[in-house]
Amino acid sequence: MKDPIDYKILQKFALGKYSLKDFKLVSRWFEDKSNEADLKIAIQQHWYKFSEDFSGNEKDLTSVLNQLKQKIAKERPVVVVLFRKKIQKFYTRVAAILLLPLILYSVYSTFQKVPAPEISSLIEIVSPHGARTHFHLPDGSQGWLNSGSRLKYATGFLKNRNIELIGEAWFDITHDDKIPFIVSTTNLDVQVLGTKFNVAAFPDEKVTEVVLQEGKVKVNGYNGLFTVDMKPDEKFTYDKDLQSGTIQTVNAEQFSSWKDGLLVFRNEPLSEVLKRIGRWYNVEFVLNDPEIAKLRYRATFQEEQIEEVIRLISLTAPISYSLNKREMGDDGVFKKRIITIQRKI
């Protein structure tokens, strides 16, 4: 018995708004030859809704149907991006599903009897708050997305290897002499051929950081503002307010340890420590004394609960803290947990 076609699901599918279950269901519809008549009607309705041709004349949709079958067959290997949720004893490993959107709007070009332009859709990988996401790219490159981060790239990625990053990511890039790999952020581009490096570019922070672990990278500011060639174990920090950057020698692995489940701090100001911890656990810190931010701290944390992390910091730094309960907003969504830090009396 064939699956009945749900036109509402098909319409959401055409708009790229569908779940893995929807994708499997639509795939079965297109694979079943007995559905061809119903699918042609559905595609025709979709065409009339978006076409400027409202003459009502019926079109021969056989070629369009065949194109869609080929597209589904091509996109059949659904990309499954595994991420490991921040372990807090009661959490387990979960998986985030990244679905590749199918392009249905090439139908217009088919009906106009002109060569269809090359249409490129965007693929987005998202790492939820409190999680780290391992990803693989079409050229063989791979990496990790930190908590609350996302990256985008076009379906024509193999031709240009350009991605957009919001947040923090560590990259292990496949070498290609002919096609540079470019990471674009709000304030700068990082251009490489094959290397390992970390980029932190959160929109709510005033600095963007690039840390090179292996190979070479070129950091380019927008509008030719600056160009910096980096060597391994160097960190380039760009200040958005000052519109200038500085470079310093660091231990690069310290800045990429988050991908391995470690938070490593080596003589860093407490303001930086709390910023990274807050991002890791999706909490917000409030410092009652600005002098606290200047305190230097050294520690390594591995898969500890946030309560234990703050307790350990308070044992080695002159601070006390209070953990506030999470509050629910007007939209029914819980807000970030707030942790207040004050100087120990």
N, C-alpha and C positions, 0 to 999 in steps of 0.2 A: 504493500500500500504506500503510495507516494505521499510525501509531506505536503500539506496544503500551503500555498504561498500566502504569507502575511504581508500585505502591501505596505503596512506601516513600518515593519522591520526593513523592508526593501528600500523605503524612502529614507530611513535613518542611515542605512548602509550607504546610500548614494551620497549622503552629506558627510560621511566619515564618522558618524556617531553610532558606534556599535560595539558590542562586547565580543569576547571570544566565542561565546555560545551562538551569537548572531552570525558571526563569520562562518562557523561550521555549518549552520543551517542554510545560509545563502549559498555556500559552496555546494551543498547537496542539491539545492534547487537547480543550479546551473549544470550540474553533472548529469541530472536525470533528463533524458531526451523527451520524456512525456510532458515535461514542464515548458517546453519551448513556446507553445502558443500563449500560455499565461504570462510568461516572461516578456514576450514581445508586447503584450498589452500593457504590462507594467512599465516597460521602457518607453513605450509610446506616450503613456500618460506623463511620465517624467519629462519627456521631450517637449510636449505641448505646454507643460507648466513653465519651462524656462526658455523656450524658443521665442523669437520675435515673429515667427511665422504662425499666425493664428487662422490660417485659411481653412483648417479642418481637414485638409487633404491627407489621406493616410500615406505613410512612408513604408518602404520595404525595410524592415528592421533585421533581416536575417544576418547581414554583414555585421551590424552592430552587436547582435547577440553573440556571434562568433568571436568578435573582438573581446567582449567581456569574459567569455569562457577562457580565452587565452590569458587574459589579465589575471583571472583568479588562479589559474594553474601556475602562473609565474609567481604569484604572491603566496602560494600555498604554504611554503616553509615559514610559518609565523615565527617572528623573532620573539623568543622568550628571554627576557633580561632578568637574571637572578640577582636579588639583593639580599643581604643578610641584615635583618632588623637588629638594632642595637640590643645586645643581650643584657637583660636585667633579670635573670633567673626564671621569671615567669613568662618570658618571651620565647618563641621558637622561630626557626627559620621559615620565612615566607617568600613567595615569588611574585614579582611584578610583571604583568604581561604587557608587552609593547606590540600593538597591532599595526601593521603597515597599511596605510589607507590606500584604497583603490581609486583610480581616476576615472570617473564616469563622464566627465564633461567634454571629452573628445568627441562625443556624439554629435555635437554641433558642427564640427568641421567635416564629419562624414556626410552629413546631410547637405552641406553647402558645396560638396563636390570639389573641394580644394584640398591640397596637402595639409594634413593635420599638423599644427605647430607642435614642437616638443614641449610638453607640459611637465613641469616639475612640482611635485608636492613635497611637503616637509615632513620628516619623521622626527618625533620628539621622544627623548628618554628622560624620565623624571625619577629622582630619588626622593622619596617621602621624608618628612621631618623625622629625625631619630633613626635614620637608616643609612646604609651605604649600598650603592648599586654597582654591580660589576657589569660592564657592557662590552660588546664586540662590534666593530664597524666593518663595512663591506670590503675594505682593503686589507683586512687582517689585523689592523690596529685594535688595541683594546685599552681598557682602563677602568677607573672607579669614579663614581660620582659621590660626593659627600652629601650629608643631610641637607635637604631643602634646596638641592641644585637641579639644573636641567640643561640639556644640550639639544641642539637641533641641527639636522643636515638634510640636504635635498636628495631626492631619489637618484639624481645624476651624480652622486658623490664621487664615483670612481673617475669622473672626468676632471674634477677640480679639488677634491679633498678639503672642502671648506666646512667648518662647523661654527655654530654660535654657542657660547657658554654663558650661563647665568649661574653664579655660585662657584663651587670649587670642584676641580677634577684633577686626577692624576692620569697621565697618558703614557702608553708604551707604543710608539709609532712604528709601523712597518716602513722600512726604507724604500724610497722611490726617487731616483735622480731626476726624473722628468716631471713629476707632479708634487710640488711642495704641499705639506699639510699645514693648514692655517686655522688657528683658533682665534675667533673674533670675540672680543668683549666690548663693553660699553666705551672704554677709553683707549684700547690698544689691540693690536693683532700680534700673535705669536706665530712665527713662520719657522717650520722645521722640515727636514728631509727624513730623518729617522732618529728617534731619541726617546729619552724618558724625562718627563718634567711634570711639575705641578703648577696649576693656575688657580688662584683664589680671586674671584671678581664678584663679590656680593653687592647688589645694588644699594643696600642700606649702609654700606661701609665706605669710608672716604679714601681707602687705599686699595689698589689692585696689586697682587703679588705674583711673580713668576719665579719659580725655583727650579734650577736645572740640575738633574741628577746624572744623566749621561748624554754624550753627543754635543750638539751645538744648536742654539736657537737664535733667531733675530727677532727682537721686540720692536715693533713699529708703532709710533704714536699716530693718531689720526691727523690728517692734513699736514703730514710731514713734520709734526711737532718735535719728534725725536726718533732716533734709531740706535739701538743698543745690541751689540753682539755679546752673548753670554757664554761663559765656560762652566764646566761642571762644578758643583758646590758653590754656585753664586745665586744670590737672591736679588731680584730687581723689584723695588717697591715704588709704585707710582702714586703720588698724592693728587687726588682729583682737585682739591681746593687750590693747591699751589701750582698745579699743572706742570709738575716736574718730578723726576725720579732719581733714586739713588741705588747704587749697587754695592753689595757687601758679600764677603765670604762667609759661608755657613756650612753646616752639616746637612746636606740635602735630604738625607733619609729621615731626619727629624721632622721635616715638613710633609713627608708622605707616609709617615707611620700610621696615620689614621686609617688608611686603606687596609691595614693588617690588624685593626682592632685595638690599636695603641694610641694613647694620648701622651706625647713626650714633650716635656718642658725643661729647658736648660737655661737657667738664669734669665728668665723672661719676666717682664713686668706683669703684675697681677691683672692689670686691665686686659692684656693679651691672653692670659691664661683663662680668665673668666669668659672672654669673648668666644674662644674656641670650645670651651666646655658648654657654654650656652647653645652654641650651634649644634654640638654633638648630641645633647640631650633635649634640645628644643625647649629650653627654659630661658627666662630673662632675669638678669642680675641688676640689682639696684644698689649702688655704692653710696652710703650716707656721708662718707668722708672722702673727698677727692685725693687726699694724700695716700689712701690705701692703694690706689691704682699704680703708684710708683714702686710698691714693694716688689722685690725680686723673688722668683720662685723656681724651684727645681724639683721635678717629680716625674714619674711614669705611671700611668693608670692603664689597666687592662680589664675591660668588661666589668667595671664596677657600677653599682647603682649610684644615681646622682646623690642620694643622701650620704653614702659612704665616701664619695669623692669630696664633698664639701666638709664632712667631718674630718677627713685626713688633712685637708688644707688648713683647717682651723687649729690642728694640733701642731703645725709647724710654722704658722704665720700668725701674727698678733691680731686676729680677727675673730668675730663672733657672727652668727648668722641666724636668720629665721626663715623657715620654709612655709610659704603661704599656700593654702589650698587653691586648687584650680577653680576658676569661676566660669560660669556659662554666660556667653554673650547674648544679646537680644536675638541673634539669628539662630540660637540653639546650639552653637558650636563652642566648645570649651576653649578658653583663652590659654595662652602660654602660662605655665607656672612661674610665679615670681619669687625669687630668692633675694632677700635683703641682706647686705653685708655691711657691717659696721666695725670700727676699731674696737679691739678688746680693751676693756678698762681694767 
